[in-house]
Amino acid sequence: MPRSGGGYVVISRIIGPVWGFLAAWLEFLSIAWSFGIIAVAVFEGLYFIMGPVAFGLNFGPPAGIPTDEFLFLVGLLLVVIFTVIGVFGVKLTGLLLQAMFWVPAVLTFYVFGLLSQANNATILSGMQNVLGVTPGKYVAAATNATLTNNLQSQVAGIGGYAGAFTTCLIGAYFAYIGYAASTFVAGEIKEANKALPKTLAIASVLIIALYVSISLVGAYALKGIGQVSVGGNTYSLLTAWSYLSYGGKVSLASVGLPTVKLWTTTVAGLAGSGINLGSANVILVIFGVFWVANDIPPFILTASRILFAMSFDRVLPAPLANVNDRFHSPINAVIIVGIVAVLGCFSESTILDPGGTLNPGNNAAIAAILGSGGGVQITDFYDSFFFTLFTLSLVILPLRASRRQIFDTAPYKPGGKWGMLILGLAGFGANLFVDYEFVWPQGSDFGLSQINWASSTLLSDISAVIFTIVVAILGVVVYYIHRMRRGINYSTIFAQIPPE
């Protein structure tokens, strides 16, 4: 099996082995954790977004089992299935990814077609046909003055546009985790130095264009529907339904509304029903399930190849670099990925949220780490930290004389020395900004600027931060203990394992 490992190889060779280990340790956790999150999200989309729109409001999880338990179990089952598939190597996983990509890619045109027909009349008709409620009920429920956590109180505490941007960045960043997954399997791609840069550049433009355009079209379709003014701010079906779906303070069920969450396919399905194409909404189920699930194969490939590369460098136990002769896959590493993915199943299923089946005592510290919010927030920061060090490596590489050999033999150097330096500085600056947005401002992942350091609940309030620091320290400890036990001097790593 050729060398793989992506950014880990870059950071460890340019900045240093311990930094490479720390960055890869956190990136591995981010990606494997996200694997479990997406596995559960597939069924969330099926039962709470696409399914009820296509099959009726009675379509939902089976009765007799708490919803969070059900989501955890089916998510775990999907993790097991995809882990087994991942064992069979990059070829089979790649073929599966191709199928899972092209199905929703083709159906995207149908979704855009439905969204083009979305207007006040079709949305109102669709809501009556599918949900049996009017837009005004969503707006009234979200802005109900008797609710402690109504929409306007949350808007007042978000910190204006800057705070809203910070909060939005949490979900938006998570949506792009894994986009660079192919770089971690570069050693298994023919002529990667020629194919990957072009593919990544084109894919990035297309993905951003698709995400932004489909979001704009979907949001524009709801613009102005059910609009009211409260306390000098204007709210509509879009803001109210979004808050009730994902705000976390007030749920749709708690205010007596259908539990169908707002998403692009929801808008498309309502528009379809409004133009008498409701019977074809099963197409949206196929689109939504495949669109969410096609994130899973890259997560498996990426996380397992990080472990493989680290084990190949002997900074992790050797069995993680064992490759199956038949499938050319690091089976042990793939299995470890599947095990860590269980963390994501806990997170996304809400089973450890306050009041969840496994958190009946409302333990805020557990919820902040393994609850539905903690999983996305922590994986975001782990990923951004990894790419901060990666882009710093690009800055150092053309300037550091001791790494001249790596720069000179690199097959891809856009713009030469100064081009690499400019790209590195731009990326490093952008990632530092993202790191700041995740750690400090109001509405961010950790929101340290809003912490009351004299509070009696301080440890609970910063539990996610403590967890992040402990995991990082644990990684460094593992690195040094393994180095001492093996008696390896990683400063001479290039003498034994040449740079690629």
C-alpha positions in Angstrom: 0.0 0.0 0.0 1.5 3.4 -1.0 2.1 6.1 1.6 -1.0 8.1 2.7 -1.6 10.5 5.5 -2.2 13.9 4.0 -1.6 16.9 6.2 -0.1 14.7 9.0 2.9 13.9 6.8 3.3 17.6 5.9 3.1 18.9 9.5 5.3 16.2 11.0 8.1 16.7 8.3 8.1 20.5 8.3 7.1 21.7 11.8 8.1 18.6 13.8 7.0 15.1 14.7 5.2 16.0 18.0 3.2 18.8 16.2 2.4 16.4 13.4 1.2 13.8 16.0 -0.9 16.4 17.9 -2.6 17.8 14.8 -3.3 14.3 13.4 -4.5 13.0 16.7 -7.1 15.8 16.9 -8.0 15.6 13.2 -8.5 11.8 13.5 -10.9 12.3 16.3 -12.7 15.1 14.4 -13.3 13.0 11.4 -14.1 9.7 13.1 -16.5 11.5 15.5 -18.1 13.2 12.4 -18.6 9.7 10.9 -20.9 8.8 13.7 -22.7 12.2 13.6 -23.5 11.8 9.9 -24.6 8.2 10.4 -27.3 9.4 12.9 -28.1 12.4 10.7 -29.1 10.2 7.9 -32.0 8.9 9.9 -32.8 12.3 11.4 -33.2 13.5 7.8 -35.3 10.4 6.9 -37.7 10.6 9.9 -37.8 14.3 10.7 -37.3 16.1 7.4 -37.8 14.2 4.2 -39.9 11.2 5.3 -43.0 13.0 6.7 -43.1 15.4 3.7 -43.2 12.4 1.4 -45.2 9.8 3.4 -47.3 11.8 5.8 -46.9 13.1 9.3 -47.5 9.7 10.8 -44.2 8.5 9.3 -41.6 8.5 12.1 -39.6 6.3 14.4 -41.3 3.2 15.8 -43.4 3.5 18.8 -42.3 1.9 22.1 -38.7 3.1 22.1 -37.5 6.6 22.9 -36.5 8.6 19.8 -33.0 9.2 21.1 -32.4 5.5 21.7 -33.7 4.6 18.3 -31.5 7.2 16.6 -28.5 6.0 18.5 -29.1 2.3 17.6 -29.8 2.9 13.9 -26.8 5.2 13.7 -24.6 2.6 15.3 -25.9 0.0 12.8 -24.9 2.3 9.9 -21.5 2.8 11.4 -21.0 -1.0 11.6 -22.1 -1.4 8.0 -19.9 1.3 6.6 -16.9 0.1 8.7 -17.2 -3.4 7.2 -17.4 -1.8 3.7 -14.3 0.3 4.6 -12.4 -2.9 5.4 -12.5 -3.9 1.7 -10.3 -1.0 0.7 -10.3 2.2 -1.2 -11.5 0.7 -4.5 -14.8 -0.7 -3.2 -15.4 2.3 -0.9 -14.6 4.6 -3.9 -17.2 2.8 -6.1 -19.8 3.1 -3.3 -19.0 6.8 -3.0 -19.4 7.3 -6.7 -22.9 5.7 -6.6 -23.8 7.7 -3.5 -22.6 10.9 -5.1 -24.1 10.7 -8.6 -27.6 9.8 -7.5 -28.2 13.0 -5.5 -26.1 15.0 -7.9 -28.5 14.2 -10.7 -31.5 14.7 -8.5 -30.2 18.1 -7.5 -31.6 19.4 -10.8 -35.1 18.2 -9.8 -34.7 19.9 -6.4 -33.7 23.2 -8.1 -36.7 22.7 -10.4 -39.1 22.4 -7.5 -37.5 25.4 -5.7 -38.0 27.5 -8.8 -41.7 26.9 -8.4 -41.7 27.9 -4.7 -43.6 31.1 -4.0 -46.2 32.3 -1.5 -49.0 30.5 -3.2 -47.3 27.1 -3.6 -45.7 27.1 -0.2 -49.0 28.0 1.5 -50.8 25.3 -0.4 -48.1 22.8 0.3 -48.1 23.6 4.0 -51.8 23.0 4.2 -51.6 19.8 2.2 -48.6 18.3 4.0 -48.5 19.9 7.5 -52.1 21.1 8.0 -50.9 24.4 9.5 -50.4 28.0 8.4 -47.1 30.0 8.4 -48.5 32.3 11.1 -48.6 29.5 13.6 -44.8 29.0 13.3 -44.1 32.7 13.7 -46.6 33.1 16.6 -45.1 30.1 18.4 -41.5 31.3 18.0 -42.2 34.8 19.1 -44.7 34.0 21.9 -44.0 36.6 24.6 -44.9 34.1 27.3 -42.0 31.8 26.4 -38.7 32.4 28.3 -36.6 31.4 25.3 -38.6 33.0 22.5 -37.0 34.0 19.3 -36.7 37.7 20.1 -35.0 37.0 23.4 -32.4 34.9 21.6 -31.9 37.5 18.9 -31.3 40.1 21.6 -28.6 38.0 23.2 -26.8 36.8 20.1 -24.6 39.9 19.8 -25.9 41.4 16.6 -24.7 40.5 13.1 -21.2 39.5 14.3 -22.7 37.1 16.9 -25.1 35.6 14.3 -22.1 35.1 11.9 -20.2 33.3 14.6 -23.1 31.0 15.4 -23.7 30.3 11.7 -20.0 29.4 11.3 -20.4 26.4 13.6 -22.7 24.6 11.2 -21.3 26.0 8.0 -17.8 24.9 8.9 -18.9 21.4 9.8 -20.6 21.1 6.4 -17.1 21.4 4.8 -15.3 19.0 7.1 -14.0 16.2 4.9 -13.8 18.2 1.6 -10.1 17.6 1.5 -10.4 13.9 2.3 -8.9 12.8 -1.0 -5.5 14.3 0.1 -5.3 11.7 2.8 -5.3 8.9 0.3 -3.0 10.5 -2.2 -0.7 7.5 -2.0 -3.4 5.3 -3.4 -4.3 7.6 -6.4 -2.4 7.4 -9.7 -0.5 10.6 -10.5 -1.9 12.3 -7.5 0.4 15.3 -8.0 -1.3 16.0 -11.3 -4.9 15.0 -10.5 -5.5 16.1 -7.0 -4.7 19.9 -7.2 -7.0 20.4 -10.2 -9.7 18.2 -8.8 -9.7 19.9 -5.4 -9.8 23.4 -6.9 -12.7 22.5 -9.2 -14.5 20.6 -6.5 -14.2 23.5 -4.0 -15.7 26.0 -6.4 -18.5 23.6 -7.4 -19.3 22.7 -3.8 -19.4 26.3 -2.5 -21.5 27.3 -5.5 -24.0 24.5 -4.9 -24.2 25.0 -1.1 -24.6 28.8 -1.4 -27.0 28.7 -4.4 -29.4 26.0 -3.1 -29.5 27.8 0.3 -30.2 31.1 -1.2 -33.0 29.7 -3.5 -34.6 27.8 -0.6 -34.4 30.9 1.7 -35.7 33.2 -0.9 -38.7 31.0 -1.4 -39.8 31.6 2.2 -38.8 35.3 2.2 -41.6 37.5 3.6 -44.1 34.7 4.3 -45.9 35.2 7.6 -43.8 38.3 8.3 -44.4 40.2 11.6 -42.5 42.9 13.4 -41.7 42.4 17.1 -39.6 44.8 19.2 -38.3 46.6 16.1 -37.1 43.3 14.4 -38.8 41.5 11.5 -39.5 37.8 11.7 -41.0 35.4 9.2 -41.7 31.8 8.5 -38.0 31.3 7.5 -36.6 32.6 10.8 -39.3 31.2 13.0 -39.2 27.7 11.5 -35.4 27.6 11.5 -35.3 28.6 15.2 -37.9 26.0 16.2 -36.0 23.3 14.2 -32.4 24.0 15.3 -32.4 26.7 18.0 -32.3 24.1 20.7 -34.3 26.3 23.2 -37.8 25.6 22.0 -38.8 22.6 20.0 -41.5 22.1 17.4 -43.2 19.4 19.5 -43.2 21.6 22.6 -45.3 24.3 20.9 -47.7 21.8 19.3 -46.4 22.0 15.7 -45.5 19.1 13.4 -42.0 17.8 14.1 -40.9 18.3 10.5 -37.7 20.4 10.5 -36.9 23.0 7.9 -34.4 22.1 5.3 -34.0 22.7 1.6 -35.8 19.4 0.8 -38.7 20.6 3.1 -39.2 23.7 1.0 -38.9 21.7 -2.2 -41.4 19.1 -1.0 -43.9 21.8 0.0 -43.5 23.4 -3.4 -44.0 20.1 -5.1 -47.1 19.4 -3.1 -48.3 22.9 -4.0 -48.0 22.2 -7.8 -49.6 18.7 -7.5 -46.3 16.8 -7.5 -46.6 15.6 -3.9 -46.7 12.0 -5.0 -43.2 12.4 -6.4 -41.8 13.6 -3.1 -40.3 10.2 -2.5 -37.6 11.4 -4.9 -36.6 14.0 -2.3 -36.2 11.2 0.3 -33.8 9.4 -2.0 -32.0 12.7 -2.6 -31.7 13.7 1.0 -30.6 10.3 2.4 -27.9 9.9 -0.2 -26.8 13.5 0.0 -26.2 13.2 3.7 -24.8 9.6 3.6 -22.3 10.3 0.9 -20.1 12.1 3.5 -19.4 8.8 5.2 -17.0 7.0 2.9 -14.5 9.9 2.8 -14.6 10.0 6.6 -13.6 6.3 6.8 -10.9 6.6 4.3 -9.4 9.8 5.8 -9.4 8.8 9.4 -8.0 5.3 8.8 -5.2 6.6 6.6 -4.2 9.1 9.3 -3.8 6.2 11.7 -2.0 4.2 9.0 0.5 7.0 8.3 1.2 7.6 12.0 1.7 3.9 12.6 4.0 3.7 9.6 6.0 6.4 11.2 6.1 4.3 14.3 4.5 7.0 16.5 1.5 4.6 17.0 1.6 0.9 17.5 2.7 -1.1 14.4 -0.5 -3.2 14.0 -2.4 0.0 12.9 -0.2 -0.1 9.8 -1.0 -3.7 8.9 -2.5 -3.9 5.4 -4.6 -6.7 4.2 -2.9 -8.4 1.3 -6.2 -9.0 -0.6 -8.0 -5.7 -0.1 -5.0 -3.4 0.4 -6.7 -1.8 3.3 -5.4 -1.0 6.9 -8.1 -3.2 8.5 -7.1 -2.5 12.1 -7.1 1.3 11.5 -10.6 1.1 9.9 -12.0 -0.8 12.8 -10.6 1.8 15.3 -12.3 4.5 13.2 -15.6 2.6 13.6 -15.2 2.4 17.3 -14.4 6.1 17.8 -17.4 6.9 15.5 -19.7 5.8 18.4 -18.9 9.1 20.0 -20.7 10.8 17.1 -23.7 8.4 17.6 -24.0 9.6 21.2 -23.7 13.3 20.1 -26.2 13.4 17.3 -28.8 11.1 18.8 -29.3 13.6 21.7 -29.2 10.6 24.1 -26.8 12.5 26.3 -28.5 15.9 26.0 -30.1 17.2 29.2 -33.1 15.0 29.9 -31.9 12.4 27.4 -32.2 8.7 28.1 -28.6 8.5 29.3 -28.6 11.9 31.0 -31.8 12.1 33.0 -30.1 14.2 35.6 -29.4 17.0 33.2 -25.7 16.9 33.6 -24.6 20.0 31.7 -20.9 19.0 31.5 -21.7 15.7 29.8 -24.1 17.4 27.4 -21.5 20.1 26.5 -19.1 17.4 25.4 -21.2 14.5 24.1 -24.5 16.2 23.6 -25.9 17.3 20.2 -24.2 20.7 20.3 -20.9 19.5 21.7 -20.1 17.0 19.0 -20.2 19.5 16.1 -18.5 22.2 18.1 -15.6 20.1 19.3 -15.0 18.5 15.9 -15.1 21.9 14.3 -12.3 23.2 16.5 -10.2 20.0 16.1 -10.4 20.3 12.3 -9.6 24.0 12.3 -6.6 23.5 14.5 -5.3 20.8 12.2 -5.5 23.1 9.2 -4.0 26.0 11.1 -0.8 23.9 11.5 -1.1 22.6 8.0 -1.1 26.1 6.5 1.6 27.2 8.9 3.7 24.4 7.4 3.1 25.9 3.9 4.5 29.2 5.2 7.6 27.5 6.8 8.4 25.1 4.0 9.8 27.6 1.4 11.7 29.6 4.0 13.3 26.9 6.2 16.7 25.9 4.9 16.7 22.6 6.8 13.6 21.6 4.8 15.0 22.6 1.4 15.1 19.0 0.3 11.4 18.6 0.7 10.6 21.8 -1.1 13.0 21.0 -4.0 11.6 17.5 -4.5 7.9 18.5 -4.1 6.1 17.6 -7.3 3.6 20.5 -7.0 4.7 24.0 -6.1 2.1 26.5 -7.3 3.9 29.8 -8.0 7.2 28.5 -6.7 8.7 29.8 -3.5 6.7 33.0 -3.3 3.5 31.5 -4.6 3.7 28.9 -1.8 4.4 31.5 0.8 1.5 33.7 -0.3 -0.9 30.7 -0.3 0.3 29.6 3.1 0.0 33.1 4.6 -3.5 33.5 3.2 -4.6 30.1 4.5 -2.9 30.6 7.9 -4.5 33.9 8.4 -7.9 32.5 7.5 -7.6 29.6 9.8 -6.5 31.8 12.7 -9.6 33.8 12.2 -11.7 30.7 12.3 -9.9 29.5 15.4 -10.7 32.8 17.1 -14.3 32.6 16.0 -14.7 29.2 17.5 -13.0 30.0 20.8 -13.7 33.6 21.9 -16.8 35.6 20.6 -20.3 35.4 21.9 -22.2 32.6 20.1 -19.1 30.6 19.3 -18.2 27.0 20.0 -16.7 27.8 23.4 -17.7 31.5 23.9 -14.9 32.2 26.3 -15.6 35.9 26.2 -19.0 35.3 27.8 -17.8 33.0 30.6 -18.3 34.2 34.2 -15.0 33.0 35.7 -16.4 33.5 39.2 -19.4 31.4 38.6 -20.1 28.3 40.8 -20.8 26.4 37.6 -17.5 27.4 35.9 -16.3 23.8 35.5 -19.5 22.8 33.8 -19.5 26.0 31.7 -16.0 25.3 30.3 -16.3 21.5 30.3 -15.9 21.3 26.5 -12.7 23.5 26.7 -11.3 21.3 29.5 -12.1 18.2 27.4 -10.3 19.6 24.4 -7.2 20.4 26.4 -7.2 17.0 28.1 -7.5 15.2 24.8 -4.6 17.3 23.4 -2.4 16.6 26.4 -3.3 12.9 26.3 -2.2 12.8 22.6 1.2 14.4 23.5 1.6 11.9 26.4 0.8 9.0 24.2 3.4 10.3 21.7 6.2 10.6 24.2 5.4 7.3 26.0 5.4 5.4 22.8 8.7 7.1 21.7 10.4 6.1 25.0 9.1 2.5 24.9 10.2 2.1 21.3 13.5 4.0 21.8 13.1 5.9 18.6 14.7 9.2 17.9 12.2 11.0 15.6 14.6 13.8 14.9 16.3 11.3 12.5 13.0 10.2 11.0 14.0 11.3 7.4 17.1 9.0 7.6 14.8 6.0 8.0 11.6 7.2 6.3 12.3 9.6 3.4 10.1 12.6 2.7 7.6 12.0 -0.2 
